[in-house]
Amino acid sequence: MWHLVIDRDDFVEFFQQFDRISAVDNESNRRALLEYRDEFFIYNVNVFVKAYLVSACSVLEALIKELVAKYLKFMTKRVADSNLPRNLIILNFAADSKKETYRFETFLLEIDGEKLGETISANIDKTLSAFRTLGVDLASDPSFQQFKDQIGATISKRNRIIHHNDSASDLSLVDVANSIENFKTYTEALIRIVSSSSHAVPVAQNHPGRV
């Protein structure tokens, strides 16, 4: 039986990156609040806010892409190990398929992981779409619903900073730190949802193999 084993430890490097950005952000905030304040940080705090937020969003996006890649790799192997007849699968999706397309071999998934990865971003709608394509229903999970608006607003802010030169004057270094903590909790929820997907856990073998 197949069982997808994915947990937080598989993404430790991403969480370490979150922590490093958070540590730098907190130190910048500390220096900005010193009694004898560091004028460099005071005059450039907005630059730091934007840089830290954009960096954290990039880590989030990379983590989501890695999660999709791991799930796709697992399902590709699962399908191959099932040893399903290719022609039967082709017939199911194209009843009028020509005999020339038939091959007496095992059906294999031929999804281009890199091409799929190009469609993925930290954008909530794109995240939902990517996992929907893979058969994972994020929207039905309460944890996803809890964070989607917060994460969506932060990603929209990142996009405005990058594409529309948003000044981000409404954000502080503390806001960035809070966003990073939200990212960590949100991605932990994504990992849990994907690893517990109905297609990623063994099917109970409580019936004979006859039909």
BATORFI-415783 format. One record per residue (C-alpha): residue in one letter; x, y, z; residue number from 1. Coordinates in pm, whole numbers, plus 32768, in hexadecimal, padded with zeros to 4 digits. Example, Ala and Ser with C-alpha at 12.3 -4.5 7.8 and 13.67 -1.06 7.14 Angstrom:
% BATORFI-415783
{rec "a" {84CE 7E3E 830C} 1}
{rec "s" {8557 7F96 82CA} 2}
//
This chain:
% BATORFI-415783
{rec "m" {8000 8000 8000} 1}
{rec "w" {806D 8163 7FBD} 2}
{rec "h" {8079 8271 80C3} 3}
{rec "l" {80F9 83CE 8085} 4}
{rec "v" {81E5 8433 819C} 5}
{rec "i" {821C 85A7 8199} 6}
{rec "d" {8245 867E 82CD} 7}
{rec "r" {82E4 87C2 8341} 8}
{rec "d" {843E 8724 834F} 9}
{rec "d" {843B 86FF 81D4} 10}
{rec "f" {842E 8879 81B7} 11}
{rec "v" {851A 88D6 82D1} 12}
{rec "e" {85F3 89AF 81EF} 13}
{rec "f" {84C8 8A88 8198} 14}
{rec "f" {8466 8AB5 8303} 15}
{rec "q" {85D0 8B0B 8352} 16}
{rec "q" {85C2 8C18 8248} 17}
{rec "f" {8483 8CA2 82E4} 18}
{rec "d" {8533 8CAA 8434} 19}
{rec "r" {8666 8D5A 83A8} 20}
{rec "i" {8595 8E69 8304} 21}
{rec "s" {84CE 8E8F 8445} 22}
{rec "a" {860E 8EAD 8513} 23}
{rec "v" {8698 8FBE 8431} 24}
{rec "d" {8547 906E 8434} 25}
{rec "n" {8539 9067 85B0} 26}
{rec "e" {869E 90E8 85CF} 27}
{rec "s" {8650 9202 84DF} 28}
{rec "n" {8523 925E 85B0} 29}
{rec "r" {85F3 9255 86EE} 30}
{rec "r" {86F1 9346 865C} 31}
{rec "a" {85E0 942B 85E0} 32}
{rec "l" {8557 9446 8742} 33}
{rec "l" {869C 9480 87FE} 34}
{rec "e" {86AF 95AF 88E2} 35}
{rec "y" {87DA 9621 8818} 36}
{rec "r" {8738 95BE 86D5} 37}
{rec "d" {87F8 9548 85A7} 38}
{rec "e" {87A5 9655 84A8} 39}
{rec "f" {87F6 956A 838B} 40}
{rec "f" {86D8 9484 83F2} 41}
{rec "i" {85EE 95A5 843B} 42}
{rec "y" {8617 963F 82E2} 43}
{rec "n" {860E 94F2 8229} 44}
{rec "v" {8513 942A 82F3} 45}
{rec "n" {841C 9429 81D2} 46}
{rec "v" {8521 938C 80EF} 47}
{rec "f" {855B 927A 81ED} 48}
{rec "v" {83E7 923A 8219} 49}
{rec "k" {83B8 9206 80A4} 50}
{rec "a" {84F2 9133 807D} 51}
{rec "y" {849F 904A 819E} 52}
{rec "l" {8335 901F 8132} 53}
{rec "v" {838E 8FD3 7FC9} 54}
{rec "s" {8499 8EDB 803A} 55}
{rec "a" {83A7 8E26 8122} 56}
{rec "c" {82A4 8E0E 800C} 57}
{rec "s" {83AC 8D76 7F27} 58}
{rec "v" {83F7 8C69 802A} 59}
{rec "l" {8283 8C20 8049} 60}
{rec "e" {8260 8BF8 7ED2} 61}
{rec "a" {838F 8B13 7EBE} 62}
{rec "l" {8308 8A3A 7FD7} 63}
{rec "i" {81B7 8A13 7F2B} 64}
{rec "k" {8264 89B1 7DE6} 65}
{rec "e" {8332 88AD 7E9F} 66}
{rec "l" {81F9 8820 7F44} 67}
{rec "v" {8150 87FE 7DF1} 68}
{rec "a" {8288 8757 7D62} 69}
{rec "k" {8298 8659 7E7F} 70}
{rec "y" {8129 8602 7E5D} 71}
{rec "l" {8143 85DD 7CE3} 72}
{rec "k" {8276 84FD 7D07} 73}
{rec "f" {81BC 8421 7DFF} 74}
{rec "m" {8085 8401 7D26} 75}
{rec "t" {8156 83BD 7BED} 76}
{rec "k" {81FE 829A 7C9E} 77}
{rec "r" {80B3 8221 7D2D} 78}
{rec "v" {8013 8214 7BD4} 79}
{rec "a" {8141 8162 7B40} 80}
{rec "d" {8148 8061 7C58} 81}
{rec "s" {7FD6 801A 7C21} 82}
{rec "n" {8035 7F83 7ACF} 83}
{rec "l" {7EF5 7FF8 7A27} 84}
{rec "p" {7ECC 7FA4 78B5} 85}
{rec "r" {7F11 80DC 77EA} 86}
{rec "n" {7E0D 808C 76E0} 87}
{rec "l" {7CF4 8072 77DF} 88}
{rec "i" {7D47 81C7 786E} 89}
{rec "i" {7D5B 825E 7711} 90}
{rec "l" {7C09 81C5 76BD} 91}
{rec "n" {7B6C 8260 77F3} 92}
{rec "f" {7BCD 83BF 7788} 93}
{rec "a" {7BAF 8396 7610} 94}
{rec "a" {7AAE 8292 75AF} 95}
{rec "d" {7AEB 82D8 743F} 96}
{rec "s" {7C65 82B6 745A} 97}
{rec "k" {7D0B 8218 732F} 98}
{rec "k" {7DAA 80C2 7346} 99}
{rec "e" {7EF3 815F 72DE} 100}
{rec "t" {7F04 8209 7430} 101}
{rec "y" {7EEF 80C2 74F0} 102}
{rec "r" {8027 8036 7591} 103}
{rec "f" {8038 7EFB 7664} 104}
{rec "e" {80E6 7F90 778F} 105}
{rec "t" {80AF 8022 78E7} 106}
{rec "f" {8000 8172 78FC} 107}
{rec "l" {80EB 8282 7974} 108}
{rec "l" {80A5 83E8 79D4} 109}
{rec "e" {815A 84D3 78EA} 110}
{rec "i" {8124 861F 7999} 111}
{rec "d" {8239 871B 7967} 112}
{rec "g" {8291 877E 7ACC} 113}
{rec "e" {8358 88AF 7A60} 114}
{rec "k" {8240 892E 7984} 115}
{rec "l" {8146 88F9 7A9D} 116}
{rec "g" {822F 89B1 7B8A} 117}
{rec "e" {822A 8AE1 7AA9} 118}
{rec "t" {80B5 8B09 7AEA} 119}
{rec "i" {80DC 8B06 7C64} 120}
{rec "s" {8104 8C36 7D40} 121}
{rec "a" {80B0 8C9C 7EA3} 122}
{rec "n" {7F70 8D3A 7E1D} 123}
{rec "i" {7E4D 8C93 7ED0} 124}
{rec "d" {7D7F 8C52 7D96} 125}
{rec "k" {7EAA 8BBC 7CE0} 126}
{rec "t" {7EFE 8AE5 7E0E} 127}
{rec "l" {7D98 8A64 7E18} 128}
{rec "s" {7D9F 8A22 7CA1} 129}
{rec "a" {7EEB 896B 7CA9} 130}
{rec "f" {7E81 887B 7DB9} 131}
{rec "r" {7D26 8852 7D23} 132}
{rec "t" {7DD3 87DB 7BE6} 133}
{rec "l" {7E87 86D6 7CB6} 134}
{rec "g" {7D46 8666 7D62} 135}
{rec "v" {7D82 8710 7EB1} 136}
{rec "d" {7C64 87E1 7F3B} 137}
{rec "l" {7D00 88F6 800B} 138}
{rec "a" {7BC3 89C5 801C} 139}
{rec "s" {7B08 88C4 80ED} 140}
{rec "d" {7C03 88D8 820A} 141}
{rec "p" {7BB3 89CC 8329} 142}
{rec "s" {7D22 8A23 835E} 143}
{rec "f" {7D45 8A93 81F7} 144}
{rec "q" {7C0A 8B63 8213} 145}
{rec "q" {7C90 8BFF 8352} 146}
{rec "f" {7DCA 8C83 82AB} 147}
{rec "k" {7D6D 8CB9 8140} 148}
{rec "d" {7CFB 8E24 8167} 149}
{rec "q" {7E2D 8E8B 8230} 150}
{rec "i" {7F1D 8DDC 8145} 151}
{rec "g" {7E65 8E62 8016} 152}
{rec "a" {7E7B 8FC9 8094} 153}
{rec "t" {7FEF 8FA6 80D9} 154}
{rec "i" {8037 8F15 7F81} 155}
{rec "s" {7F6A 902A 7EDF} 156}
{rec "k" {803D 9126 7F9D} 157}
{rec "r" {817A 907D 7F21} 158}
{rec "n" {80FB 9091 7DBD} 159}
{rec "r" {80AD 9203 7DDF} 160}
{rec "i" {820A 9242 7E69} 161}
{rec "i" {82AF 918B 7D49} 162}
{rec "h" {81D2 91F2 7C27} 163}
{rec "h" {8146 9342 7C90} 164}
{rec "n" {8255 93D0 7D71} 165}
{rec "d" {816E 93D2 7EA1} 166}
{rec "s" {821B 9495 7FB6} 167}
{rec "a" {81A4 939E 80C1} 168}
{rec "s" {8190 94C6 81AF} 169}
{rec "d" {806D 9419 825D} 170}
{rec "l" {814C 92F8 82C8} 171}
{rec "s" {8248 92E1 83E4} 172}
{rec "l" {835F 91EE 8433} 173}
{rec "v" {827A 9154 8538} 174}
{rec "d" {8176 911A 8428} 175}
{rec "v" {827A 905F 835D} 176}
{rec "a" {82D5 8F85 8487} 177}
{rec "n" {8166 8F31 84BA} 178}
{rec "s" {813E 8EDE 8349} 179}
{rec "i" {8260 8DEB 835B} 180}
{rec "e" {81C4 8D38 8484} 181}
{rec "n" {8080 8D21 83BF} 182}
{rec "f" {8141 8C91 8297} 183}
{rec "k" {81D7 8B83 8376} 184}
{rec "t" {8088 8B1C 8409} 185}
{rec "y" {7FE2 8B29 82B3} 186}
{rec "t" {80E7 8A4E 820C} 187}
{rec "e" {80D8 8954 832A} 188}
{rec "a" {7F63 893C 82E3} 189}
{rec "l" {7FA4 8908 816D} 190}
{rec "i" {809B 87F1 81B8} 191}
{rec "r" {7FA1 8747 829F} 192}
{rec "i" {7E82 8765 81A5} 193}
{rec "v" {7F4E 86D6 8085} 194}
{rec "s" {7FE6 85B9 814F} 195}
{rec "s" {7E8F 8552 81D4} 196}
{rec "s" {7DE1 8566 8082} 197}
{rec "s" {7CFB 8440 8040} 198}
{rec "h" {7DD4 83E5 7F14} 199}
{rec "a" {7F14 83EB 7FE2} 200}
{rec "v" {7EB5 82ED 80EB} 201}
{rec "p" {7E88 8174 80CA} 202}
{rec "v" {7D35 80EB 8068} 203}
{rec "a" {7CA8 7FF8 8165} 204}
{rec "q" {7CD7 7E95 80EB} 205}
{rec "n" {7B98 7E07 817D} 206}
{rec "h" {7B0E 7D5D 8048} 207}
{rec "p" {7B82 7C42 7F66} 208}
{rec "g" {7C20 7C89 7E18} 209}
{rec "r" {7B04 7BEF 7D51} 210}
{rec "v" {7A05 7CB4 7C86} 211}
//
